């Protein structure tokens, strides 16, 4: 297969941030007033927020940014919402599915006494806005105060990325059954599996005595997936799994099972072997352009489309591939980023 054909099969188009900037450069001088933005974050600032801040600066947008870090505790959101209602920022930036749902609710279950309805909300790092109920289904009107950016490559592209590296008949998934984003992703995998020609092997993480998912069970779950014949471990948008990425990928290596990831940290900072990912910084840049449309151009959030990035990076962690005796083809080496 020629390189361009393989690339076309894996990646469906490209997001042109540079083109956006070029078009903006031809626009009239921007409104120079200083805006107030509130960030509501799941686990402190990430490269997405770095990219967001840098892009705001590159676009000439001046903003005071207040950070509300809930430190992985959704119980903090009511107090944050009360503060946002008091301070009335020009825009609320929400990180992740859980935070976003807590701030604005499902499209069909909004409670004005509980959720934000009168301030623009820009979400980012949400894997499946529609699957999680953040974005209304086709045929329903858009939410008046909501827009955002998703960061996960379409599932068919992810499966193509796996099959470009190795034959895959059984896909093993360790996941937290208490996370909305993980369940939405799993539902899509179940629907895709028959047509894509693979068997989905599920391994939900059981709860411990405290009612929370028990990280100590991860090695045993991975070993069981190996006994069931998993060809590869799939790491999707799951905050619990992401926080325990070393345990998961390490157990996979011990069992001789490589891991594929749809998010960046599991391969850049852990031991996943391959990944088709959006760079967090690029997600933040894309979100900043949507903020520009709302703040500077004065567009209603409902008129700014919710979108997924279309340009993704194919990453290979070479030491893991060599340890597992899984060698990338020359075609992959031609365009993949090798992490050494």
C-alpha positions as CSV (number, residue, x, y, z in Angstrom):
1,X,0.0,0.0,0.0
2,X,1.4,3.4,-0.9
3,X,2.1,5.8,2.0
4,X,-0.5,8.3,1.0
5,X,-3.1,5.5,0.7
6,X,-2.3,4.3,4.2
7,X,-2.4,7.8,5.6
8,X,-5.8,8.4,3.9
9,X,-7.2,5.2,5.5
10,X,-6.0,6.2,8.9
11,X,-6.7,9.9,9.1
12,X,-9.8,11.5,7.7
13,X,-8.7,15.0,6.8
14,X,-6.8,17.7,8.6
15,X,-7.6,20.5,11.0
16,X,-6.1,23.7,9.6
17,X,-5.2,25.9,12.6
18,X,-2.6,27.8,10.5
19,X,-5.3,28.4,7.9
20,X,-7.6,29.8,10.6
21,X,-4.9,32.2,11.7
22,X,-4.3,33.3,8.2
23,X,-7.9,34.1,7.7
24,X,-8.0,35.9,11.1
25,X,-5.1,38.0,10.1
26,X,-7.2,39.4,7.3
27,X,-10.1,40.3,9.6
28,X,-10.7,43.8,11.0
29,X,-8.8,44.7,14.2
30,X,-10.2,42.6,17.1
31,X,-12.1,44.1,19.9
32,X,-9.4,44.9,22.5
33,X,-11.4,44.6,25.6
34,X,-10.1,42.2,28.3
35,X,-12.2,39.1,28.9
36,X,-12.8,37.0,32.0
37,X,-12.5,33.2,31.5
38,X,-13.1,30.6,34.2
39,X,-11.3,27.2,33.8
40,X,-12.9,24.3,35.6
41,X,-10.4,21.5,35.5
42,X,-10.4,17.8,36.5
43,X,-6.8,17.4,37.6
44,X,-4.9,20.6,37.3
45,X,-3.6,22.2,34.2
46,X,-2.4,20.0,31.3
47,X,-0.8,20.8,27.9
48,X,-4.4,21.5,26.6
49,X,-4.5,24.6,28.8
50,X,-1.0,25.5,27.8
51,X,-2.1,25.4,24.2
52,X,-5.3,27.3,24.9
53,X,-3.4,30.1,26.7
54,X,-0.8,30.4,24.0
55,X,-3.3,30.4,21.2
56,X,-5.3,33.1,22.9
57,X,-2.1,35.2,23.0
58,X,-1.3,34.5,19.4
59,X,-4.8,35.6,18.4
60,X,-4.4,38.9,20.3
61,X,-7.1,38.0,22.9
62,X,-6.4,39.5,26.4
63,X,-8.1,37.6,29.2
64,X,-7.9,37.1,32.9
65,X,-8.2,33.4,33.6
66,X,-9.5,32.0,37.0
67,X,-8.7,28.4,37.5
68,X,-11.0,26.1,39.5
69,X,-9.3,22.7,40.0
70,X,-11.6,20.1,41.5
71,X,-8.8,17.6,42.0
72,X,-10.7,14.7,40.6
73,X,-13.6,15.3,43.0
74,X,-16.9,16.0,41.3
75,X,-18.5,16.8,44.7
76,X,-16.8,20.2,44.4
77,X,-18.8,21.3,41.4
78,X,-21.8,22.7,43.2
79,X,-19.6,25.2,45.0
80,X,-17.8,26.0,41.7
81,X,-21.1,26.6,40.0
82,X,-22.2,28.9,42.8
83,X,-19.0,30.9,42.4
84,X,-19.4,31.1,38.6
85,X,-22.9,32.4,39.0
86,X,-21.6,35.1,41.4
87,X,-18.6,36.1,39.3
88,X,-20.3,35.9,35.9
89,X,-17.3,35.2,33.6
90,X,-17.5,35.8,29.9
91,X,-16.7,32.2,29.2
92,X,-16.4,28.9,31.1
93,X,-13.8,26.4,29.9
94,X,-14.6,22.9,31.0
95,X,-12.1,20.0,31.0
96,X,-13.4,16.5,30.5
97,X,-16.7,14.6,30.3
98,X,-17.4,14.5,34.0
99,X,-16.7,18.1,34.6
100,X,-18.8,19.2,31.6
101,X,-21.8,17.1,32.5
102,X,-21.6,18.4,36.1
103,X,-21.6,22.0,34.9
104,X,-24.3,21.8,32.1
105,X,-26.0,18.4,32.5
106,X,-27.2,16.2,29.7
107,X,-29.0,17.9,26.8
108,X,-32.3,16.3,27.8
109,X,-32.0,16.7,31.6
110,X,-30.9,20.3,32.2
111,X,-32.0,21.8,35.6
112,X,-31.5,25.6,35.7
113,X,-31.3,25.4,39.5
114,X,-28.3,23.0,39.2
115,X,-26.6,23.6,35.9
116,X,-25.2,26.6,34.1
117,X,-27.6,27.9,31.4
118,X,-26.8,31.6,31.1
119,X,-23.1,31.7,30.5
120,X,-21.2,30.4,27.5
121,X,-19.5,27.0,28.2
122,X,-16.7,25.7,26.0
123,X,-15.7,22.1,26.8
124,X,-12.6,20.3,25.8
125,X,-11.1,16.8,26.2
126,X,-14.5,15.2,25.9
127,X,-14.2,11.9,24.0
128,X,-17.7,11.5,22.9
129,X,-19.9,14.6,23.3
130,X,-23.0,12.9,21.7
131,X,-22.5,9.5,23.4
132,X,-22.2,11.2,26.8
133,X,-25.3,13.2,26.2
134,X,-23.5,16.6,26.1
135,X,-24.4,17.2,22.5
136,X,-28.0,16.6,21.4
137,X,-28.7,13.9,18.7
138,X,-29.4,14.7,15.1
139,X,-32.8,16.4,14.7
140,X,-32.6,18.2,18.0
141,X,-31.6,21.9,18.3
142,X,-28.1,22.8,19.5
143,X,-27.7,23.8,23.1
144,X,-27.8,27.6,23.3
145,X,-24.8,28.1,25.6
146,X,-22.6,25.2,24.7
147,X,-19.8,24.5,22.2
148,X,-16.6,22.5,22.4
149,X,-13.9,20.3,21.1
150,X,-13.4,16.5,21.2
151,X,-10.0,14.9,21.1
152,X,-10.5,11.3,20.2
153,X,-9.9,9.9,16.7
154,X,-13.0,8.2,15.1
155,X,-13.1,4.6,16.2
156,X,-12.7,3.2,12.7
157,X,-9.5,5.2,12.3
158,X,-8.3,3.8,15.7
159,X,-9.0,0.2,14.6
160,X,-7.2,0.8,11.2
161,X,-4.2,2.2,13.2
162,X,-4.0,-1.0,15.2
163,X,-4.3,-3.3,12.1
164,X,-1.7,-1.3,10.3
165,X,0.8,-2.5,13.0
166,X,-0.4,-6.0,13.8
167,X,-3.1,-8.6,13.0
168,X,-5.9,-8.1,15.5
169,X,-8.8,-10.5,16.1
170,X,-9.5,-9.9,19.8
171,X,-9.4,-6.5,21.4
172,X,-9.1,-6.5,25.2
173,X,-10.5,-3.5,27.2
174,X,-10.0,-2.9,30.9
175,X,-12.4,0.0,31.9
176,X,-14.1,1.7,34.8
177,X,-17.8,1.0,34.5
178,X,-18.6,4.1,36.6
179,X,-17.3,6.6,34.0
180,X,-19.7,8.0,31.5
181,X,-17.0,8.7,28.9
182,X,-15.7,5.1,29.1
183,X,-19.2,3.6,28.8
184,X,-19.9,5.7,25.7
185,X,-16.7,4.6,24.1
186,X,-17.3,1.0,25.0
187,X,-20.8,1.2,23.4
188,X,-19.3,2.4,20.2
189,X,-16.7,-0.4,20.2
190,X,-19.5,-3.0,20.7
191,X,-21.3,-1.6,17.7
192,X,-18.2,-1.4,15.5
193,X,-16.8,-4.9,16.3
194,X,-18.9,-7.1,14.0
195,X,-18.3,-5.0,10.9
196,X,-14.6,-4.4,11.7
197,X,-14.0,-8.1,12.2
198,X,-12.8,-8.3,15.8
199,X,-14.1,-9.7,19.0
200,X,-14.3,-7.4,22.0
201,X,-13.1,-8.8,25.3
202,X,-14.4,-6.7,28.2
203,X,-12.8,-6.5,31.6
204,X,-14.7,-4.1,33.9
205,X,-12.7,-3.0,37.0
206,X,-14.6,-4.1,40.1
207,X,-15.3,-1.8,43.1
208,X,-13.4,-2.2,46.3
209,X,-14.7,-1.9,49.8
210,X,-14.8,1.9,49.5
211,X,-17.1,1.6,46.5
212,X,-14.4,3.0,44.2
213,X,-12.8,1.0,41.3
214,X,-10.0,-1.2,42.8
215,X,-6.7,-0.5,41.0
216,X,-5.1,-3.6,42.6
217,X,-7.3,-5.8,40.3
218,X,-5.8,-4.5,37.1
219,X,-2.9,-7.0,36.8
220,X,-5.3,-9.9,37.3
221,X,-7.7,-8.5,34.7
222,X,-5.0,-8.1,32.2
223,X,-3.7,-11.6,32.8
224,X,-7.2,-13.0,32.3
225,X,-7.5,-11.1,29.0
226,X,-4.2,-12.8,27.9
227,X,-5.7,-16.2,28.7
228,X,-8.8,-15.3,26.7
229,X,-6.6,-14.6,23.7
230,X,-6.4,-10.8,23.5
231,X,-4.1,-9.6,20.8
232,X,-3.9,-6.1,22.1
233,X,-5.1,-4.0,25.1
234,X,-7.2,-1.0,24.2
235,X,-6.9,2.2,26.3
236,X,-9.7,4.6,25.5
237,X,-10.9,7.8,27.3
238,X,-11.1,6.5,30.8
239,X,-9.8,8.7,33.7
240,X,-9.3,5.8,36.1
241,X,-7.3,3.8,33.6
242,X,-5.3,6.9,32.7
243,X,-4.4,7.4,36.3
244,X,-3.3,3.8,36.5
245,X,-1.7,3.6,33.1
246,X,1.6,2.3,34.4
247,X,-0.1,-0.7,36.1
248,X,-2.1,-1.5,33.0
249,X,0.6,-1.2,30.4
250,X,3.2,-2.9,32.7
251,X,0.8,-5.8,33.2
252,X,0.3,-6.0,29.5
253,X,4.1,-6.3,28.9
254,X,4.4,-9.0,31.5
255,X,1.6,-10.9,29.8
256,X,3.1,-10.3,26.3
257,X,0.2,-8.1,25.2
258,X,0.9,-4.7,23.7
259,X,-1.3,-1.7,24.4
260,X,-2.9,0.8,22.0
261,X,-4.0,4.2,23.3
262,X,-6.4,6.8,21.9
263,X,-5.0,9.4,24.3
264,X,-1.5,10.9,24.6
265,X,-0.3,10.4,28.1
266,X,-0.4,6.6,28.0
267,X,2.2,6.4,25.3
268,X,4.3,9.5,26.0
269,X,4.5,9.0,29.8
270,X,3.9,5.3,30.1
271,X,4.4,2.0,28.2
272,X,1.6,1.8,25.6
273,X,3.2,0.5,22.3
274,X,1.2,2.4,19.7
275,X,-1.2,5.3,19.7
276,X,-3.4,7.4,17.4
277,X,-3.7,10.6,19.4
278,X,-4.5,14.3,19.4
279,X,-1.8,16.4,21.0
280,X,-3.3,18.0,24.0
281,X,-1.7,21.4,23.1
282,X,-3.4,21.2,19.6
283,X,-6.7,20.5,21.3
284,X,-6.2,23.6,23.4
285,X,-5.4,25.7,20.3
286,X,-8.5,24.5,18.6
287,X,-10.6,25.4,21.7
288,X,-9.0,28.9,21.8
289,X,-10.3,29.6,18.3
290,X,-13.8,28.6,19.4
291,X,-13.4,31.0,22.3
292,X,-12.4,33.7,19.8
293,X,-15.6,33.2,17.9
294,X,-17.7,33.5,21.0
295,X,-15.8,36.3,22.8
296,X,-14.5,38.5,19.9
297,X,-17.0,37.8,17.1
298,X,-19.9,37.7,19.5
299,X,-21.3,34.4,18.0
300,X,-23.8,32.5,20.1
301,X,-22.1,29.2,21.3
302,X,-24.9,27.3,19.6
303,X,-23.7,28.6,16.2
304,X,-20.1,27.5,16.8
305,X,-20.0,23.8,15.8
306,X,-18.9,21.1,18.2
307,X,-16.0,19.4,16.4
308,X,-13.4,16.7,16.6
309,X,-9.8,17.3,15.5
310,X,-9.2,15.6,12.2
311,X,-5.3,15.5,12.3
312,X,-3.9,12.8,14.6
313,X,-0.4,11.7,15.4
314,X,0.6,8.0,15.0
315,X,3.0,7.2,17.8
316,X,5.2,4.1,18.4
317,X,7.1,3.6,21.6
318,X,10.0,1.7,20.1
319,X,11.5,0.2,23.3
320,X,8.2,-1.5,24.1
321,X,7.8,-2.8,20.5
322,X,11.3,-4.3,20.6
323,X,10.8,-5.8,24.0
324,X,7.6,-7.5,22.8
325,X,9.3,-8.5,19.5
326,X,6.7,-6.4,17.6
327,X,8.5,-4.6,14.8
328,X,6.9,-1.7,12.9
329,X,6.8,-2.1,9.1
330,X,8.9,0.2,6.9
331,X,5.6,1.9,5.8
332,X,4.9,2.8,9.5
333,X,8.5,4.0,10.1
334,X,8.0,6.3,7.1
335,X,5.4,8.5,8.8
336,X,5.0,7.4,12.5
337,X,6.7,9.2,15.3
338,X,9.1,6.9,17.1
339,X,9.4,7.5,20.8
340,X,12.7,6.2,22.1
